[in-house]
Amino acid sequence: MRRWDVPRARAWAARRPPWLTDLLLALFVIGMQVESAGTALGAEPVARPVTDFGHAAYALLILGGGVLVVRRRYPVLVFGITGVLSLVYFGLGFPDRLSCLALFVATYTLTAHSDRRRSVVIAGAGIAVLSLGWLAAAADTEPSVAIGWVFFRIGATVISMTLGMSVRSRRIIAADAQQRAELAERHREEEARARVDAERLRIAREVHDTVAHAIAIINVQSGVTAHILDKRPEQARETLRIIEQTSARALREMRAILGVLRGDDRRAPSPGLGQLDDILDMAREAGLELTVERSDAPTPLPSAVESAAYRIVQESITNVIRHVGRTSVTVVLESSADRLRVRVADTGPAGAARAPELADSGGDGRGITGMRERCRLLGGDLTANPLPHGGFEVLAQLPLARVGALR
């Protein structure tokens, strides 16, 4: 014997059209009502046989069950038709039994599938009218115990209305839960996209800082090589060695950074202040006179702060090499219990000022913008402005408490 495939049966039930279910329900209700009309069920008022008036009782029962086919499309109309048919049926004195089954289904459908407040008002008013009609029709019922069938109809109709309201409430709760789940899923997707965008932005900054610094060093050294190649070949050889080392270092960093985009599990490396001497040595070889002032941090610095400070110094020195050339630069790193202060200032060429596009008062260059964004991500701030007596200053304040709390 073939086993019943429950998942397949559920899939078929989900795919079948609603009208087919209503049609089967209507046929079932018609059968139950017609079958019960000819069966005695104990003490009940039977003033008229179902065969009177040309079997009118059967016609009323069949019509009442038949309208259930459109119960979901016209719930108010179906409730009204079944209610009127019920009053006519009992007004003519036909036997009770299961003749109200269609009315119970119609009442349930009205409160379960229509507007909540409107359906409750209509159902409540309809049940009140039906109750008065039923009680009036049963005023002279014999035997007297048969009056219980009237209260059974009233109670069963009220229960049908309550059941429909309960199902509708559960459906609304389920829909709200589904909506909240979909909203939470969208939020998770948006958060995931935001993390991806943040990682892409981080990689873009790392690429910019690495490439810009290397190109600036290579540009300066290649210019020096062009001038001294014939006169001082030994020094030219040294500048070519610096170009080779700088390009090799940039390529290594680029490979490590872009490894994230190739699907490597490891993140791109975040250089810290421990690698700052490499940047300073290259800057000195490019012709800068560097003065470095450091103060020991009272506690180990968070890696995010170290990386940001490293990139700020690197970008500031790159801007000096690119826009000023040979000059004096002061790098200050001051650590306290709650923040790291980074200051990079140059004296500038004699009689010249820094290009205004790098100042805070004008449009920011991308390097200045990137440095400022790094600071803001950590809750800090960065200013970049010309100095009164010439030169340019980049000043960053990086808080430690906020980042440290997140570690």
LOKELUM-197864 format. One record per residue (C-alpha): residue in one letter; x, y, z. Coordinates in steps of 0.5 Angstrom, whole numbers, always signed. Layout:
// residues N
+---+-------+-------+-------+
| r |     u |     v |     w |
+---+-------+-------+-------+
| A |     X |     Y |     Z |
...
+---+-------+-------+-------+
This chain:
// residues 407
+---+-------+-------+-------+
| r |     u |     v |     w |
+---+-------+-------+-------+
| M |    +0 |    +0 |    +0 |
| R |    +3 |    +7 |    -2 |
| R |    +4 |   +11 |    +4 |
| W |    +1 |   +18 |    +4 |
| D |    +5 |   +23 |    +2 |
| V |    +4 |   +29 |    +7 |
| P |    +8 |   +34 |    +5 |
| R |    +5 |   +33 |    -2 |
| A |    -2 |   +33 |    +0 |
| R |    +0 |   +40 |    +4 |
| A |    +3 |   +43 |    -2 |
| W |    -4 |   +41 |    -6 |
| A |    -8 |   +44 |    -1 |
| A |    -4 |   +50 |    -1 |
| R |    -5 |   +51 |    -9 |
| R |   -12 |   +49 |   -10 |
| P |   -17 |   +55 |   -11 |
| P |   -21 |   +58 |    -5 |
| W |   -27 |   +57 |    -9 |
| L |   -26 |   +49 |    -9 |
| T |   -26 |   +49 |    -2 |
| D |   -32 |   +53 |    -1 |
| L |   -36 |   +49 |    -6 |
| L |   -34 |   +42 |    -2 |
| L |   -36 |   +46 |    +4 |
| A |   -43 |   +48 |    +1 |
| L |   -44 |   +41 |    -1 |
| F |   -42 |   +38 |    +6 |
| V |   -47 |   +43 |    +9 |
| I |   -53 |   +42 |    +4 |
| G |   -52 |   +34 |    +6 |
| M |   -52 |   +35 |   +13 |
| Q |   -58 |   +40 |   +13 |
| V |   -62 |   +36 |    +9 |
| E |   -60 |   +29 |   +12 |
| S |   -62 |   +32 |   +19 |
| A |   -69 |   +34 |   +17 |
| G |   -72 |   +28 |   +16 |
| T |   -69 |   +25 |   +23 |
| A |   -71 |   +26 |   +30 |
| L |   -67 |   +28 |   +35 |
| G |   -71 |   +28 |   +41 |
| A |   -75 |   +33 |   +44 |
| E |   -76 |   +39 |   +39 |
| P |   -82 |   +43 |   +36 |
| V |   -84 |   +40 |   +30 |
| A |   -90 |   +44 |   +28 |
| R |   -90 |   +42 |   +21 |
| P |   -87 |   +36 |   +17 |
| V |   -81 |   +38 |   +12 |
| T |   -86 |   +35 |    +6 |
| D |   -91 |   +41 |    +7 |
| F |   -91 |   +46 |    +2 |
| G |   -88 |   +42 |    -4 |
| H |   -82 |   +40 |    +0 |
| A |   -81 |   +47 |    +2 |
| A |   -76 |   +46 |    +8 |
| Y |   -71 |   +42 |    +3 |
| A |   -71 |   +48 |    -2 |
| L |   -69 |   +53 |    +4 |
| L |   -64 |   +48 |    +7 |
| I |   -61 |   +47 |    +0 |
| L |   -61 |   +55 |    -2 |
| G |   -58 |   +56 |    +5 |
| G |   -52 |   +52 |    +4 |
| G |   -51 |   +53 |    -3 |
| V |   -50 |   +61 |    -2 |
| L |   -44 |   +59 |    +2 |
| V |   -40 |   +58 |    -5 |
| V |   -39 |   +65 |    -5 |
| R |   -38 |   +66 |    +3 |
| R |   -31 |   +69 |    +2 |
| R |   -33 |   +74 |    -3 |
| Y |   -40 |   +77 |    -1 |
| P |   -39 |   +75 |    +7 |
| V |   -45 |   +80 |    +9 |
| L |   -49 |   +78 |    +4 |
| V |   -49 |   +71 |    +5 |
| F |   -50 |   +72 |   +13 |
| G |   -56 |   +76 |   +11 |
| I |   -59 |   +71 |    +6 |
| T |   -58 |   +65 |   +11 |
| G |   -61 |   +69 |   +17 |
| V |   -67 |   +71 |   +13 |
| L |   -68 |   +63 |   +11 |
| S |   -67 |   +61 |   +18 |
| L |   -73 |   +66 |   +20 |
| V |   -77 |   +64 |   +14 |
| Y |   -75 |   +56 |   +16 |
| F |   -77 |   +57 |   +23 |
| G |   -83 |   +61 |   +22 |
| L |   -86 |   +56 |   +18 |
| G |   -85 |   +51 |   +24 |
| F |   -80 |   +46 |   +20 |
| P |   -76 |   +42 |   +25 |
| D |   -70 |   +45 |   +28 |
| R |   -64 |   +40 |   +28 |
| L |   -58 |   +42 |   +24 |
| S |   -62 |   +47 |   +20 |
| C |   -58 |   +53 |   +22 |
| L |   -51 |   +50 |   +20 |
| A |   -50 |   +54 |   +14 |
| L |   -52 |   +60 |   +19 |
| F |   -46 |   +58 |   +23 |
| V |   -41 |   +58 |   +18 |
| A |   -44 |   +65 |   +15 |
| T |   -43 |   +68 |   +22 |
| Y |   -36 |   +65 |   +23 |
| T |   -34 |   +67 |   +15 |
| L |   -37 |   +74 |   +17 |
| T |   -33 |   +76 |   +23 |
| A |   -26 |   +72 |   +20 |
| H |   -26 |   +75 |   +13 |
| S |   -29 |   +82 |   +14 |
| D |   -27 |   +88 |   +17 |
| R |   -26 |   +87 |   +24 |
| R |   -31 |   +93 |   +27 |
| R |   -36 |   +93 |   +21 |
| S |   -37 |   +85 |   +22 |
| V |   -37 |   +85 |   +29 |
| V |   -43 |   +91 |   +29 |
| I |   -47 |   +87 |   +23 |
| A |   -46 |   +80 |   +26 |
| G |   -48 |   +83 |   +33 |
| A |   -54 |   +86 |   +30 |
| G |   -56 |   +80 |   +26 |
| I |   -56 |   +76 |   +32 |
| A |   -60 |   +80 |   +36 |
| V |   -65 |   +81 |   +30 |
| L |   -65 |   +73 |   +29 |
| S |   -66 |   +72 |   +37 |
| L |   -72 |   +76 |   +37 |
| G |   -75 |   +72 |   +31 |
| W |   -73 |   +65 |   +34 |
| L |   -76 |   +67 |   +41 |
| A |   -82 |   +70 |   +37 |
| A |   -83 |   +64 |   +33 |
| A |   -82 |   +59 |   +39 |
| A |   -87 |   +63 |   +44 |
| D |   -92 |   +57 |   +44 |
| T |   -88 |   +51 |   +43 |
| E |   -90 |   +45 |   +45 |
| P |   -87 |   +41 |   +49 |
| S |   -84 |   +47 |   +53 |
| V |   -77 |   +43 |   +54 |
| A |   -76 |   +44 |   +46 |
| I |   -75 |   +51 |   +47 |
| G |   -68 |   +49 |   +49 |
| W |   -67 |   +49 |   +42 |
| V |   -68 |   +56 |   +41 |
| F |   -63 |   +58 |   +46 |
| F |   -58 |   +53 |   +43 |
| R |   -59 |   +56 |   +36 |
| I |   -57 |   +63 |   +39 |
| G |   -51 |   +60 |   +43 |
| A |   -48 |   +57 |   +37 |
| T |   -49 |   +63 |   +33 |
| V |   -45 |   +67 |   +38 |
| I |   -40 |   +62 |   +39 |
| S |   -39 |   +62 |   +31 |
| M |   -38 |   +70 |   +32 |
| T |   -33 |   +69 |   +37 |
| L |   -29 |   +64 |   +34 |
| G |   -29 |   +68 |   +27 |
| M |   -26 |   +74 |   +31 |
| S |   -21 |   +69 |   +35 |
| V |   -19 |   +67 |   +28 |
| R |   -18 |   +74 |   +25 |
| S |   -14 |   +76 |   +31 |
| R |   -10 |   +70 |   +30 |
| R |    -9 |   +72 |   +23 |
| I |    -7 |   +79 |   +24 |
| I |    -2 |   +77 |   +30 |
| A |    +1 |   +72 |   +25 |
| A |    +1 |   +77 |   +19 |
| D |    +4 |   +83 |   +24 |
| A |    +9 |   +77 |   +26 |
| Q |   +11 |   +76 |   +19 |
| Q |   +12 |   +83 |   +17 |
| R |   +16 |   +84 |   +23 |
| A |   +20 |   +78 |   +21 |
| E |   +21 |   +81 |   +14 |
| L |   +23 |   +88 |   +17 |
| A |   +28 |   +85 |   +21 |
| E |   +31 |   +81 |   +15 |
| R |   +31 |   +87 |   +11 |
| H |   +35 |   +91 |   +17 |
| R |   +40 |   +85 |   +17 |
| E |   +41 |   +85 |   +10 |
| E |   +42 |   +93 |   +10 |
| E |   +46 |   +92 |   +16 |
| A |   +50 |   +87 |   +12 |
| R |   +51 |   +92 |    +6 |
| A |   +53 |   +97 |   +10 |
| R |   +59 |   +93 |   +13 |
| V |   +61 |   +91 |    +6 |
| D |   +61 |   +98 |    +4 |
| A |   +65 |  +100 |   +10 |
| E |   +70 |   +95 |    +9 |
| R |   +70 |   +97 |    +1 |
| L |   +71 |  +104 |    +4 |
| R |   +77 |  +102 |    +9 |
| I |   +80 |   +98 |    +3 |
| A |   +79 |  +104 |    -2 |
| R |   +83 |  +109 |    +4 |
| E |   +88 |  +104 |    +5 |
| V |   +90 |  +103 |    -3 |
| H |   +89 |  +111 |    -3 |
| D |   +94 |  +112 |    +2 |
| T |   +99 |  +106 |    +0 |
| V |   +99 |  +108 |    -7 |
| A |   +99 |  +116 |    -6 |
| H |  +105 |  +115 |    -1 |
| A |  +109 |  +111 |    -6 |
| I |  +108 |  +115 |   -12 |
| A |  +110 |  +121 |    -8 |
| I |  +116 |  +118 |    -6 |
| I |  +118 |  +115 |   -13 |
| N |  +116 |  +122 |   -16 |
| V |  +121 |  +126 |   -12 |
| Q |  +127 |  +121 |   -13 |
| S |  +126 |  +120 |   -20 |
| G |  +126 |  +127 |   -21 |
| V |  +133 |  +127 |   -17 |
| T |  +136 |  +122 |   -21 |
| A |  +134 |  +125 |   -27 |
| H |  +138 |  +131 |   -25 |
| I |  +144 |  +127 |   -22 |
| L |  +145 |  +121 |   -27 |
| D |  +151 |  +124 |   -31 |
| K |  +154 |  +128 |   -25 |
| R |  +154 |  +123 |   -19 |
| P |  +152 |  +116 |   -21 |
| E |  +153 |  +113 |   -14 |
| Q |  +148 |  +118 |   -11 |
| A |  +143 |  +116 |   -17 |
| R |  +144 |  +109 |   -16 |
| E |  +142 |  +110 |    -9 |
| T |  +136 |  +114 |   -11 |
| L |  +134 |  +108 |   -16 |
| R |  +135 |  +103 |   -10 |
| I |  +130 |  +108 |    -6 |
| I |  +125 |  +108 |   -12 |
| E |  +126 |  +100 |   -12 |
| Q |  +124 |   +99 |    -4 |
| T |  +119 |  +104 |    -4 |
| S |  +115 |  +100 |   -10 |
| A |  +116 |   +94 |    -7 |
| R |  +113 |   +96 |    -1 |
| A |  +107 |   +99 |    -4 |
| L |  +106 |   +92 |    -8 |
| R |  +107 |   +88 |    -2 |
| E |  +102 |   +92 |    +2 |
| M |   +97 |   +92 |    -5 |
| R |   +97 |   +85 |    -5 |
| A |   +95 |   +84 |    +2 |
| I |   +90 |   +89 |    +2 |
| L |   +87 |   +86 |    -5 |
| G |   +87 |   +79 |    -2 |
| V |   +81 |   +81 |    +2 |
| L |   +77 |   +82 |    -5 |
| R |   +80 |   +76 |    -8 |
| G |   +76 |   +72 |    -2 |
| D |   +82 |   +71 |    +3 |
| D |   +79 |   +70 |   +10 |
| R |   +84 |   +74 |   +13 |
| R |   +83 |   +82 |   +13 |
| A |   +88 |   +87 |   +10 |
| P |   +93 |   +89 |   +15 |
| S |   +92 |   +95 |   +19 |
| P |   +99 |   +98 |   +20 |
| G |  +101 |  +101 |   +27 |
| L |  +105 |  +106 |   +30 |
| G |  +111 |  +101 |   +30 |
| Q |  +112 |  +101 |   +23 |
| L |  +112 |  +109 |   +23 |
| D |  +119 |  +109 |   +22 |
| D |  +119 |  +106 |   +15 |
| I |  +115 |  +112 |   +13 |
| L |  +119 |  +117 |   +17 |
| D |  +126 |  +114 |   +14 |
| M |  +123 |  +114 |    +7 |
| A |  +121 |  +122 |    +8 |
| R |  +128 |  +123 |   +10 |
| E |  +131 |  +120 |    +4 |
| A |  +126 |  +124 |    +0 |
| G |  +129 |  +130 |    +2 |
| L |  +125 |  +132 |    +8 |
| E |  +128 |  +135 |   +15 |
| L |  +124 |  +131 |   +20 |
| T |  +123 |  +132 |   +28 |
| V |  +119 |  +127 |   +31 |
| E |  +117 |  +128 |   +38 |
| R |  +113 |  +122 |   +42 |
| S |  +111 |  +121 |   +49 |
| D |  +110 |  +114 |   +52 |
| A |  +102 |  +112 |   +52 |
| P |  +100 |  +110 |   +59 |
| T |   +96 |  +104 |   +57 |
| P |   +97 |  +100 |   +50 |
| L |   +93 |  +104 |   +44 |
| P |   +87 |  +100 |   +41 |
| S |   +89 |   +98 |   +34 |
| A |   +84 |  +102 |   +31 |
| V |   +87 |  +108 |   +34 |
| E |   +94 |  +106 |   +32 |
| S |   +92 |  +105 |   +25 |
| A |   +89 |  +112 |   +24 |
| A |   +95 |  +115 |   +27 |
| Y |   +99 |  +112 |   +22 |
| R |   +95 |  +113 |   +16 |
| I |   +94 |  +121 |   +18 |
| V |  +102 |  +121 |   +19 |
| Q |  +103 |  +118 |   +12 |
| E |   +98 |  +122 |    +8 |
| S |  +101 |  +129 |   +12 |
| I |  +108 |  +127 |   +10 |
| T |  +105 |  +125 |    +3 |
| N |  +102 |  +132 |    +2 |
| V |  +108 |  +135 |    +4 |
| I |  +112 |  +132 |    -1 |
| R |  +107 |  +133 |    -7 |
| H |  +106 |  +140 |    -6 |
| V |  +112 |  +143 |    -2 |
| G |  +118 |  +139 |    -3 |
| R |  +124 |  +139 |    +1 |
| T |  +122 |  +143 |    +8 |
| S |  +122 |  +142 |   +15 |
| V |  +117 |  +137 |   +18 |
| T |  +115 |  +136 |   +25 |
| V |  +111 |  +130 |   +27 |
| V |  +108 |  +130 |   +35 |
| L |  +105 |  +124 |   +38 |
| E |  +102 |  +126 |   +45 |
| S |   +99 |  +120 |   +49 |
| S |   +94 |  +121 |   +55 |
| A |   +90 |  +117 |   +59 |
| D |   +84 |  +119 |   +54 |
| R |   +86 |  +121 |   +47 |
| L |   +92 |  +121 |   +42 |
| R |   +94 |  +128 |   +39 |
| V |   +97 |  +127 |   +32 |
| R |  +100 |  +134 |   +30 |
| V |  +104 |  +134 |   +23 |
| A |  +107 |  +141 |   +21 |
| D |  +111 |  +144 |   +16 |
| T |  +115 |  +150 |   +15 |
| G |  +113 |  +151 |    +8 |
| P |  +118 |  +153 |    +2 |
| A |  +120 |  +161 |    +3 |
| G |  +115 |  +166 |    +0 |
| A |  +110 |  +161 |    -1 |
| A |  +104 |  +158 |    +2 |
| R |  +100 |  +151 |    +1 |
| A |   +95 |  +150 |    -4 |
| P |   +89 |  +153 |    -2 |
| E |   +85 |  +147 |    -4 |
| L |   +88 |  +143 |    +2 |
| A |   +85 |  +148 |    +7 |
| D |   +79 |  +147 |   +12 |
| S |   +77 |  +154 |    +9 |
| G |   +76 |  +151 |    +2 |
| G |   +74 |  +145 |    -2 |
| D |   +78 |  +139 |    +2 |
| G |   +83 |  +134 |    -2 |
| R |   +81 |  +127 |    -2 |
| G |   +87 |  +126 |    +3 |
| I |   +85 |  +131 |    +8 |
| T |   +77 |  +128 |    +7 |
| G |   +80 |  +121 |    +8 |
| M |   +84 |  +123 |   +14 |
| R |   +78 |  +127 |   +17 |
| E |   +73 |  +121 |   +16 |
| R |   +78 |  +116 |   +20 |
| C |   +78 |  +121 |   +26 |
| R |   +70 |  +121 |   +26 |
| L |   +69 |  +114 |   +25 |
| L |   +73 |  +113 |   +32 |
| G |   +70 |  +119 |   +35 |
| G |   +75 |  +124 |   +34 |
| D |   +76 |  +130 |   +30 |
| L |   +82 |  +133 |   +25 |
| T |   +83 |  +140 |   +23 |
| A |   +88 |  +142 |   +17 |
| N |   +90 |  +149 |   +16 |
| P |   +95 |  +154 |   +14 |
| L |  +100 |  +157 |   +19 |
| P |  +100 |  +164 |   +20 |
| H |  +108 |  +164 |   +19 |
| G |  +108 |  +160 |   +13 |
| G |  +107 |  +152 |   +12 |
| F |  +101 |  +148 |   +14 |
| E |   +99 |  +144 |   +20 |
| V |   +95 |  +137 |   +21 |
| L |   +92 |  +136 |   +28 |
| A |   +88 |  +130 |   +30 |
| Q |   +85 |  +128 |   +36 |
| L |   +83 |  +121 |   +37 |
| P |   +80 |  +119 |   +43 |
| L |   +82 |  +112 |   +47 |
| A |   +76 |  +111 |   +52 |
| R |   +71 |  +110 |   +46 |
| V |   +75 |  +105 |   +42 |
| G |   +78 |  +102 |   +48 |
| A |   +71 |  +100 |   +51 |
| L |   +69 |   +97 |   +44 |
| R |   +75 |   +92 |   +44 |
+---+-------+-------+-------+
